[in-house]
């Protein structure tokens, strides 16, 4: 090896015990370091070589940790974190009509949104999530909050056929969507996506407008699709078409589509997703807790569909724990497929990182630890008794790791969590603010 | 209220923010204290009254915590904790034949057992579990280890039709079973149960002997039953009887029976369990991870069967996390039943405590916080961001609590965990010993 007489000055050298890069596939590196400069990963290489070639301003030694890409929560409604556990174990419509909607009617507005997003960001960072595909009203406030907190997010631009506190008419939804999109143009960590609420709450005309605009703006379309058999049956009863068929007719089944849930699907629809490059977001805990059904996750995987993972909102989970979600996905998929070798730990990790990044159009920017990509990184401690013995890092991460083992997190090269302490958020003050919401909402 | 001039001297006064007693049902107490003297709970009463009536040697204030009964892990194979993640994502028979059995063949013996149990006890205590219904070979070593560590356990006395390192002939299995049982006679925290391995590995003759002996010794019969459809089909092919029918014929379907898994069952079998007082242990994560199928947990609950919860062994989970298991049970049961109101958080908590205690014959001793019962107690912190806002304690415990939130644990009035530190176990030394096993087993 030739010796370079001068070392390259860089911002950060991370020396973990293991690196789980996700790309290349099927790889766990030991004795490797990750070099970061500015927002980006500069190199992944053996430690000795890294120390020889680079002069870091900061060195972070993580001797019992695995360094992996930050998790991508590919579907969530983060302001609803303030509604965590407000009304559980109820039938779906009762829950919505008698609890969630009345509460939202009373509290939804910029303050609720801002505080809910901040609580969610705190929880996500403490659980190793570095990016969320968000979906709620007041996207302008949502976007501004993520921006202020330096958290990577796709801000959903909602479209729905009836009035809400966000907008009254269809035109207003679209106007505000475009304003919000423009407002985030220079935001380095926030992008947008259209979020037509669901097939049964959005008209063909609106879908058509979304199709045209999403192409023009080059942004995804993020949509609850085939969440329950009832949704499918209702669609057929109303139009003669399964909702997915209707989306196909509308020209929306393509590689911009982020189809969430996809529980009540058939093999033809799975294959159509693979062919069209649709991304599917699997939310196992929500599907179970709301009794929506069982998504054929292994069938999607086998068909080569880009399957990502999401927690959905806190009122149907009830947390934003992507480690728990990965585990549930990996366990559940085996029983659904009737195959104990299905949906491996390795695939679960990929689904929760790179596939999520690809789903939101950031597959070249994040989702794996590769030179050139942005440095969204999560370090996980693996030395506690619950992680021992350790035979296989990936298996352990998925089947026997809790999110509290996350120690350090970076987004675009910026440290967001240091030895479990949030860098930019005052936890005590946030807890007080959150309790105040709890009092207010609990009294409704 | 009359004032007593002298306060009663007691060992311990615990003042938590909430008490979740499990009995009475549907109750969460605020502003209450729990009084403990020796092994037992003396009283559960308002704090002011407690301070007036009792003079405690020790007062433990838990201002942000809920105090609940210690969790009962109603089915596990704790020495296998040393095999955590040794070979995942494989078909069941490959996993057993190519990995688990060869490894066990090489390492099974008193040292492996002792160290595996100790690791499991450390993990269980750190996760709020105070009692395990154990099932593995070398029950003499198992019993001695639990005894030394002061951990409550039911020590399974294995019976199987082929030789293992524990015993060679059927007579030997029974002799050693009786010896082990006698050896634990004076053990205050350990009891025994017969563990015929499974219907397909135990003969009618052995079952008959077990039936007679379990009656004589007044101990339960702990049995994997109808874990998979294949097991049922094989039973029918071999004898014309479903295994459960065979057990009925053998007179084993009664209130001594702890039937584990019970995945491939029909309504008649569910009803028969209710009628006969059979306890069923539901192991959702194992059933999912091994693709065994979906236990109709809500149907068991509706039928009034005593349904408890277990993690199974670490190589099919891969942890001993009863909080995670409760959550998976509560979420999964809803989807299996097609009912979002099924298997409530309240029921999940009861299943993981009192029902487990009842299943193992200790329903009068532990499983709820009631005066007269033994003081097996777990305190859980509820003040971190992930637990806020808090609308309903029971919902939060099941749907949004991680086991790392467990702060303090008592078994029979003895403190076992203090502010997350193990009282009787040297964590560093145990970690070293565990790593050594990891090296040894990893090299097989």
Interface residues (C-beta under 8 A of the other chain):
Chain A: X82 X84 X85 X86 X87 X88 X89 X90 X91 X92 X95 X119 X122 X123 X126 X127 X285 X287 X288 X289 X290 X291 X292 X293 X294 X314 X317 X318 X319 X321 X324 X327 X328 X330 X331 X332 X334 X335 X337 X338 X339 X340 X341 X342 X343 X344 X345 X346 X383 X385 X386 X388 X389 X390 X391 X392 X395 X396 X399 X400 X402 X403 X404 X427 X430 X431 X434 X435 X437 X438 X441 X442
Chain B: X82 X83 X84 X85 X86 X87 X88 X89 X90 X91 X92 X94 X95 X119 X122 X123 X126 X127 X285 X287 X288 X289 X290 X291 X292 X293 X294 X314 X317 X318 X319 X321 X324 X327 X328 X330 X331 X332 X334 X335 X337 X338 X339 X340 X341 X342 X343 X344 X345 X346 X383 X385 X386 X388 X389 X390 X391 X392 X395 X396 X399 X400 X402 X403 X404 X427 X430 X431 X434 X435 X437 X438 X441 X442
